[in-house]
Every structure is written in C-alpha cells, then in structure tokens.
Amino acid sequence: MKEEGFFEITLINSWSTNILSIVMDDSVEDKIIYQVYLTHMKLLSSKLTSAKNKVNSFYNMWKYMQFYFTKPEVIFFLALILCLLFFSGNLFQSTNGFLKKINRSLSFIGFNDFQQLMVDEKDALSKNWKFDGKNVALYAIKGRRSQMEDRYVIKTNIMNTGISLFAIFDGHGGEFAAEYATTHLMKNLTNKIIEVKKLLDEKTDTTKEMKIFNSNTPDNLTPKMKTKITKIEEQTPTKMKPTSSADDSVISLNKHRQDPLNLKKDTTILKNVGDEMINPSSYLQKDGNINFSKILIDEVLAADKLLIEAAKLTYDIAGSTALIVLVEGSTLFVANVGDSRGVMCDKKGNAIPLSFDHKPQQMREKKRIAEAGGFISFNGVWRVAGVLATSRALGDYPLKEKQFVIANPDVLTFDLSHHDPQFIILASDGLWDTFTNEEAIECIKKHIDDSYHGAQYLTIQSFNRGSLDNITVLVIKFPSIWSKESQVVDHGGSKY
C-alpha cells in the first residue's frame, strides 16, 4: 500500500511539472510576440513621421514656387522667353541643341543615336510624299532625319514607247546629289532611250522598205514606192551627230560658278564625257534589240562625272545611291549603285532579290578599296575610310579622287514571262534596316488589293521598328494587262 501511494504522489508531481513548464513556455512566447509587435509599431510610426516631414517639405517648396512664379515680373519674363523661342523657331528645334549635347555625351558609352530616337513623331510622319497611280504606289517619310534626302522618279509608257522607268535615290551628306540625279540623270536617260528607240524604228522601217524593193521588179513598183526608193538611194550615208550622255546637263565653269544646279539650262554646249563621244547607234544590237544595260551604265557614269564637277564648284560633298528599274516588254532591267534595294514577288509568292547592296565589308568591295589604297573601319557599321557606309555611290567627290568609292552600277536582267511577278518593291535602306526581303514581301501580299495602303503600312511599320533614316517605299504591281497610261511623277526639288 505504501508503495502504491508513493507511486501516485510521484505521478502527480510529474504532471504538475509538465503543466507548469507548458504554461511558462506560453508566457515566454507571448512576451516575444509582444516585443516584436512593439518594434514593428515603432518602425511604422517613424516611417509615417518621416513621410509627413517630406510632405511638409514638398508643400513648403510648392508654396515658395507659387509665391515667386505668380509675381508679375516673373510672368512677363517667362512670356518674353516663349515669344523669342516661337519667333526664332519651334520649341523642338530650340531643344535640338540640348539633345545634341546629350547625344555627344552619351556617344562615349555607345548611345550614338539618342537624338534621332528623341525626334517628334508627329513631325517625322507628317512630312511625307505619296503617290497612288495605276499599278504604281509610293509612300515616303522624312523619319528621324533632320531633312528629307530621298528622291524618286516614276515614268510609265514614256512617249508611247512601251518603256517605263522607276528610280529611288537615297542621298547622304545633303540633298544635292539625289536632287541632281533626279533632275539630270533621269532626264538624260529618258532622252537617250527615246532617241535610240526612234533610231531603231527608222532602221526597221528602212529594212522593211528594202525588203519590198528586193521582192519587186521595177515594172510592178508603184510611183510612190519608186519616189521613196529613189530618195533612199540618193541619200549618202550621213553620220548622225554623236550625242553625249551629258546633253542636258553641261557644265560651264565661268558662267555657273555660283549656280551649279543651273546646268540643265546649257543645252547648246556639247562636252565630251570621259573624252569619249557616244554614238546612239552603238546601242543597237544585231538581233534588232536595244542594249538597255549599256545605256544604263553609260548614263549613270556620265551623270556621276558631271555631278562631281558641279559639286567641286561649291565644295558639296553630298552623295546618293541609285536604284533604277527599266521595264520593256517582258524584260526587266535593274541598275544598282549603293544600298537601296529591289525585291520581286514571283507567281509562287517567293522573294526574289532584284539587286544586291554594295557594302564595304563585302570581299569584292573590300579588295577593290584596298587595291586603291583605301581602308574600311567599323564605326557603328563598316565604312569606307571610316566615313561612308556604302562602297558605291553617285557624288562623294572626296572619296572618288582615288576611287575608294565608285559609281559603276551592277545591272541585272530578268525575264518577266519566266518569273510572272505579282509585284516588285523598290525602297531606300531606311526600310531594309528594319525589314528583311521576305518580311517586306509578306507585308505587301496582305495588302495586294490596295498597294498604296501596303506601301504606307510598310513605311510606318519600319519607322515604328526604329529606323533612323528617311524611308521611301515604291510598289509596282504586274497585272496580266499592263496599263498603257503614261504616268510621270518625281520629287526632285519639290517640297512636302
């Protein structure tokens, strides 16, 4: 019995001890939780006090500003500054210098295009050129550049010859070179095509008459045919007056030293181009066709020589790319100088390049520049002599003296009956900086029923993707029956 009583007492003591320890643990946890709560409340109170002090500081600052800016003399002074800015140019132009300073500062850490990205979007998109013709549509914007240096030419069914011309010129270093190419090169090229075409028609007519003469005896010739043949026989072979590729843009060093763009007025003076007189009959081939490739090459090189002479008079270092397309029957000729580009969408919807960019880093161009004693260097992109991002261009006379940059065009010929194209795109490199050939083709295919809207959409999308250049997009559709309507439009010297 004693043992049982002892066991019960021991058991009760152990239970009491456990209960006491549990109660003590709970009280300790309560104290800890309470201390943590107090600490957090103190921190929150200090933050609120600090925020209140900051609000008071801002409030006091606003009071000071309100006090000083409501003074009549301060209001008058601010209004005077705004008026001066308004009359000396818009506010954006006034801040342009400030942005340039930021741009120069950030260029040390690689942000070279900061200023261009900060342009006024409304201004960039509102200054545009547009054309919506039959099977031809164009849309061009100034974009993030300070001025519009792109130019274009559209001439369909020239003088009812069935020949159409299209061109994109992307100027750099100023507008002079692109302007010159639009107003002089394309005019001379058009005149040369008409001249050679007329010569071919006359030769064809003469050949037909001689065939009739050979197939008839003098007895069965009509009096009218006898008279015509007698005149042909009496005519001695006369040499046509050789025409230079520079007929419409001749330089007179004495008369136009102050006005180099006035060259087109001197059509009475004839000068040699590269000490060589070009006879139009040399463009006629034995098979009865015209060598349009040779015409394009000769006219581009002739215009470049005259452009350089004109630029030297005013020390204008401007240059321009040249992308010229000539359509004659079922044949497409594409002459390219620089990095503007053409792309064709064939009947299967594939993107077919019509031209290939001339870039300094290309093996062929790099080798040619090195052989001329020049070099290329990387400055954002590869550049000739660290300056020009294309290895071929019109103008740029400082780089032409040692042939670091040349104007020799690459001419490609396409059989339209084989490719059966839906349309072609011609554009300045402002588009190709942000779009691949395939992306551009897919974009226009979605708007093929309204090519003008397609050209506009493609141009604006390129701007939204961050293009830093002028953007010009020309879309030419190839329906089953080509329009015979003559359309002539260009923007050489025209304003927005």
Number of C-alpha atoms within 10 A of each C-alpha: 6 6 7 8 9 10 11 10 10 11 11 10 10 11 11 11 12 11 11 11 12 11 11 12 12 11 12 12 11 12 12 12 12 11 12 12 11 12 12 11 12 12 11 12 12 12 12 12 12 12 12 12 12 12 12 12 12 12 12 12 12 12 12 11 11 11 10 13 13 10 10 9 11 12 12 10 10 11 12 12 10 13 11 11 16 13 9 11 11 12 12 13 16 13 11 14 12 11 18 15 12 15 18 15 13 15 13 9 8 11 13 16 15 16 20 19 14 11 19 13 13 9 14 19 16 12 15 18 18 17 16 15 16 16 16 20 23 26 24 26 28 25 32 25 18 13 15 24 23 28 29 29 20 23 19 24 19 19 12 12 15 16 20 23 20 23 24 30 30 31 26 22 14 17 21 24 30 29 25 30 30 21 20 24 26 23 16 23 21 18 16 20 21 17 15 21 19 13 16 20 13 12 14 13 12 14 12 12 16 14 11 13 15 10 9 11 9 11 6 9 13 9 9 9 15 14 11 11 16 11 11 14 9 8 9 8 8 6 7 9 10 12 16 22 30 24 21 23 29 28 25 16 12 7 12 15 15 11 11 23 19 16 20 18 12 16 13 9 13 17 18 15 20 9 7 10 14 16 15 21 14 12 20 17 11 7 6 11 11 19 13 21 18 13 18 25 17 19 21 26 20 21 27 25 20 21 29 23 19 28 22 16 14 12 12 19 18 22 31 33 31 30 28 26 24 21 20 17 13 11 13 17 19 24 23 31 28 30 26 27 26 27 22 26 26 19 12 10 15 17 19 17 15 23 22 16 18 22 21 28 19 13 10 11 20 18 15 19 22 12 12 12 11 17 17 21 16 14 11 10 14 19 19 24 17 14 14 23 22 23 29 30 31 32 34 27 25 16 19 17 11 13 18 26 28 23 26 18 25 18 20 15 16 14 13 16 10 11 15 17 23 19 23 22 23 26 29 29 22 26 28 18 15 17 18 11 19 16 14 22 23 15 16 24 17 11 15 17 11 14 25 25 17 23 29 21 17 24 27 18 16 22 24 12 12 15 24 20 26 26 30 31 27 29 25 21 20 18 12 9 6 14 14 15 13 17 15 15 13 19 16 19 14 9 9 12
